[in-house]
Each structure stands twice: as structure tokens, then as C-alpha cells.
């Protein structure tokens, strides 16, 4: 049983890290090589700019709280 908040944080972090970590990435380069580039160098540069907590909060609040925007099925409520 986990009573300490620090222990709970570690338990949750470990669980989701293992859940979303790929166990077999040996063919990753081969697969990525076959995916056509959709992001230009200019777009990528803009995407790599630092973001703020306010931007993240604003974006999450613009999304429906119980609908997942992507294939991972994680909705804004999860975050």
C-alpha cells in the first residue's frame, strides 16, 4: 500500500513510463525512412521553440475534456 505522496508519484510515473515505452525499436529507422516528410525545416524550427505553461494550459482548455484528439485516446482530462 502506498501512503506517502512521493511514493505515489514514483509509482504513477513508473507505471506510465513503462506503459508508453516501446520495447522493440529495432526497425525504427527503417520505418521512419519510409514516412514522407510533412514538416519543412522552417516549420520544424518554429515547432522547436520553447513553450510556456500558459500556452499548454490555454491549448488544453480549448479542447473538449472527454474527447481524444488523436489515436493515443488520451483526452485533455488525462493531462
Kinemage of the C-alpha trace (Angstrom):
@kinemage 1
@onewidth
@group {chain A} dominant
@subgroup {mainchain}
@vectorlist {calphas} color= white
{ca unk a 1} P 0.000 0.000 0.000
{ca unk a 2} L 1.297 3.446 -0.905
{ca unk a 3} L 0.656 6.151 1.695
{ca unk a 4} L 3.406 8.679 1.021
{ca unk a 5} L 2.779 11.216 -1.794
{ca unk a 6} L 6.366 10.910 -3.018
{ca unk a 7} L 5.983 7.123 -3.250
{ca unk a 8} L 2.691 7.561 -5.096
{ca unk a 9} L 4.309 9.945 -7.568
{ca unk a 10} L 7.104 7.459 -8.248
{ca unk a 11} L 4.611 4.614 -8.636
{ca unk a 12} L 2.480 6.548 -11.144
{ca unk a 13} L 5.487 7.837 -13.095
{ca unk a 14} L 6.977 4.350 -13.357
{ca unk a 15} L 3.658 2.856 -14.450
{ca unk a 16} L 3.077 5.317 -17.286
{ca unk a 17} L 6.739 5.307 -18.339
{ca unk a 18} L 6.590 1.538 -18.788
{ca unk a 19} L 3.160 1.708 -20.427
{ca unk a 20} L 4.227 4.159 -23.143
{ca unk a 21} L 7.798 2.978 -23.664
{ca unk a 22} L 8.442 0.947 -26.785
{ca unk a 23} L 10.013 -2.421 -26.181
{ca unk a 24} L 11.075 -3.179 -29.760
{ca unk a 25} L 12.560 -0.276 -31.697
{ca unk a 26} L 14.996 -2.257 -33.842
{ca unk a 27} L 13.174 -1.329 -37.074
{ca unk a 28} L 12.511 2.307 -36.180
{ca unk a 29} L 14.985 3.834 -38.661
{ca unk a 30} L 13.647 1.637 -41.463
{ca unk a 31} L 10.053 2.626 -40.732
{ca unk a 32} L 10.816 6.331 -40.343
{ca unk a 33} L 12.734 6.259 -43.623
{ca unk a 34} L 9.553 5.240 -45.453
{ca unk a 35} L 7.380 8.006 -43.973
{ca unk a 36} L 7.233 11.075 -46.231
{ca unk a 37} L 8.326 14.349 -44.633
{ca unk a 38} L 5.363 16.619 -43.903
{ca unk a 39} L 7.176 19.252 -41.848
{ca unk a 40} L 9.550 21.661 -43.595
{ca unk a 41} L 12.777 22.868 -41.999
{ca unk a 42} L 11.128 26.237 -41.317
{ca unk a 43} L 8.107 24.581 -39.684
{ca unk a 44} L 10.380 22.345 -37.614
{ca unk a 45} L 12.369 25.335 -36.392
{ca unk a 46} L 9.168 27.008 -35.182
{ca unk a 47} L 7.972 23.784 -33.555
{ca unk a 48} L 11.226 23.555 -31.599
{ca unk a 49} L 10.770 26.949 -29.925
{ca unk a 50} L 10.288 26.765 -26.147
{ca unk a 51} L 6.693 26.799 -24.945
{ca unk a 52} L 5.211 28.158 -21.755
{ca unk a 53} L 2.923 26.629 -19.157
{ca unk a 54} L 0.359 29.261 -20.128
{ca unk a 55} L 0.377 28.083 -23.764
{ca unk a 56} L -0.174 24.486 -22.689
{ca unk a 57} L -2.984 25.433 -20.320
{ca unk a 58} L -4.685 27.601 -22.963
{ca unk a 59} L -4.462 24.802 -25.536
{ca unk a 60} L -5.835 22.151 -23.186
{ca unk a 61} L -8.731 24.409 -22.198
{ca unk a 62} L -9.687 24.820 -25.878
{ca unk a 63} L -10.136 21.059 -26.234
{ca unk a 64} L -13.197 19.017 -25.263
{ca unk a 65} L -12.280 17.456 -21.881
{ca unk a 66} L -13.529 13.959 -22.673
{ca unk a 67} L -12.636 13.565 -26.351
{ca unk a 68} L -9.252 12.344 -27.514
{ca unk a 69} L -7.791 14.446 -30.348
{ca unk a 70} L -5.512 11.665 -31.573
{ca unk a 71} L -5.024 7.951 -31.854
{ca unk a 72} L -3.480 7.627 -28.387
{ca unk a 73} L -7.004 8.029 -26.930
{ca unk a 74} L -5.702 10.334 -24.173
{ca unk a 75} L -8.088 13.210 -23.650
{ca unk a 76} L -7.254 16.613 -22.085
{ca unk a 77} L -8.707 15.451 -18.747
{ca unk a 78} L -5.870 12.891 -18.591
{ca unk a 79} L -3.283 15.650 -18.794
